[in-house]
Amino acid sequence: MNVVAFQGSPRIEGNADILLAETLKGIPESGHEVRLFRLNFMNIKTCQDCGGCEKTGKCVINDDMDEVYDAIRGADRVILASPVFFFALTAQSKAMIDRCQAFWCEKYLLKRSIPGGPVGRRGLLLLVGGMKKEVGVQCGEATAKAFFRTISVPEHETLSFLGVDAKGAILEHPTALRQAYEAGKKLISA
Ligand SMILES: Cc1cc2nc3c(=O)[nH]c(=O)nc-3n(C[C@H](O)[C@H](O)[C@H](O)COP(=O)(O)O)c2cc1C
């Protein structure tokens, strides 16, 4: 299977990064190709709402999204790992998602969904927030759901952890790493 993973935190070895790494450990190397995009370190411009994608389903901006578009098109599984920032996904995650407006146009205006392969397409959302306020998860989940459906991932699972703030604090969580690992295994099971 082709697995595409997005890491939306600016912190390397921060909580989302650790959770995602644990999820990927649950995916055996043989038989699966994993592509990891650390969005903070990519050149992804924000959507300009220029309408350029409306007739073609293709974004007119050429930057690192070119690689992301190709990866999403060929993905069987898509993982998005993001911290909650101001009760939402991070700007890094959101910039990539907004650029998927090109897929939105392709799917809803041009009536061409990304075809699912023989194993279908599924997603996984990993969220971590420093506060214990559910609203951050609800808002992040709503945006992620719109993202997944736009890129023709019809179903996804969400794992969220609140009250996890300091860099690496997720390592102290009693169940998070095991849950992330199990979610990775489940994601690639038929
Ligand atoms: C700019 C910014 C905004 C934040 N806003 C929220 C928030 O609204 N809700 C929340 O639960 N945590 C918030 N946090 C805390 C992060 O979600 C928390 O530290 C998280 O563990 C960071 O994950 P990371 O280590 O993967 O970067 C915020 C942190 C930053 C830097």
The ligand as an ORCA input file, in Angstrom:
! r2SCAN-3c Opt
* xyz 0 1
  C       0.650     28.995     18.772
  C       0.122     27.910     19.687
  C      -1.233     27.825     19.916
  C      -1.746     26.814     20.721
  N      -3.097     26.733     20.898
  C      -3.616     25.678     21.574
  C      -5.029     25.506     21.683
  O      -5.827     26.311     21.199
  N      -5.506     24.436     22.339
  C      -4.680     23.518     22.900
  O      -5.152     22.517     23.455
  N      -3.322     23.650     22.838
  C      -2.776     24.695     22.183
  N      -1.407     24.834     22.071
  C      -0.528     23.847     22.705
  C      -0.085     22.722     21.733
  O      -1.209     22.101     21.150
  C       0.709     21.684     22.522
  O       1.868     22.257     23.068
  C       1.072     20.482     21.682
  O       1.537     19.453     22.524
  C       2.160     20.807     20.661
  O       2.419     19.655     19.895
  P       3.838     19.414     19.178
  O       4.810     19.072     20.285
  O       3.607     18.307     18.246
  O       4.187     20.683     18.483
  C      -0.865     25.867     21.329
  C       0.518     26.002     21.114
  C       1.013     27.007     20.309
  C       2.508     27.121     20.069
*
